Amino acid sequence: MRNFTLRLLRAVSLAVLVASTSVAGAMAQDAPAAATSEIPNADAVVATVGDQTITEADLAFAAEDMAQDLAQMPPEERRAFLVRILIDMKVMSQAAREAGMDKTEIFAQRQKYLEERALRRAYFNEAIAGAVTEEAARAEYDAFVQQFEPQQEVRASHILVDSEDKANELKAEIDAGADFATLARENSIDPGASNGGDLGFFGRGMMVQPFEEAAFALAEVGDVSAPVQSQFGWHIIKLEEKREASPPSFEQVAAQIQNQLLMRSFTEKVDELMAGVEINIEDADLKAKFDAQEAEEAQAAEDAQAAEEGAAAQ
């Protein structure tokens, strides 16, 4: 359980790292800013503030720190925003030095924290994110395709009304040759009535049970069901098409696969680093709250994992 919950907490940590590097990567032509050697023109001067300079490397590092703010901003405005922030930083940091704030104990403690945060981010980009290549993602996709089991899907249209009498009346009109789509547009209370009641393709488990059973029981394209009741009302269902579900294209799932590989790489690397490391939380109340949080998050993760496995099995 401890290893599992640690992995869950690492998932939160991973999300923070990814969020902090995503916009910076986009500003550096989608390359994470793991080191100044990986930032194009890292030493190029963007602006000067008195006798101090602001470089492309400074912009990339600021983008990492302010990723969430930048994500809410139009791309064409981000660079100027960062320059403004860095100008303020240069002016205020110089004033702090002149006031002797860089000589205090709290500054030394803060500097140590910021150094370790920067090293953590650099290690993540270099040793973890760097392992998630397109080749690795395509290999994962190929394995997924090999294990993919096609499931039957149907495309159906329906007419939804609020009474059995009305449903029987419409079914009689359909049996007599009336156009299904026209009746749907004129009578159905479903929001999709304007397109003739077409629901598109769906597989098992995606519709309410009575509706699903009736739809999949239709044998031939063009068949129309008897009125079927669900919690929404009375349905008349027409089978439009049948097919076997095919796996999504690589492009459709590439981002999801890359995230899965990133989480796997992150977990494996941190497990390796944590091996043999003893962790103690001195304060008993803090430890109790930490343990309670672990238990709550572990349950949430187990529920999410079960839901994911159930969806993958369908």
ZIKAHU-V707917 format. One record per run of one state. SS is the DSSP state (hx for helix, st for strand, lp for the rest). FROM is the first residue (numbers start at 1). LEN is the number of residues. If there is no record, write none. Layout:
# ZIKAHU-V707917
ss,from,len
SS,FROM,LEN
SS,FROM,LEN
This chain:
# ZIKAHU-V707917
ss,from,len
lp,1,1
hx,2,26
lp,28,8
hx,36,3
lp,39,6
st,45,5
lp,50,2
st,52,4
hx,56,10
lp,66,1
hx,67,5
lp,72,3
hx,75,24
lp,99,2
hx,101,3
lp,104,1
hx,105,27
lp,132,2
hx,134,14
lp,148,4
st,152,10
lp,162,2
hx,164,12
lp,176,4
hx,180,8
lp,188,3
hx,191,5
lp,196,2
st,198,6
lp,204,5
hx,209,9
lp,218,6
st,224,1
lp,225,3
st,228,3
lp,231,2
st,233,12
lp,245,5
hx,250,25
lp,275,9
hx,284,30
lp,314,1
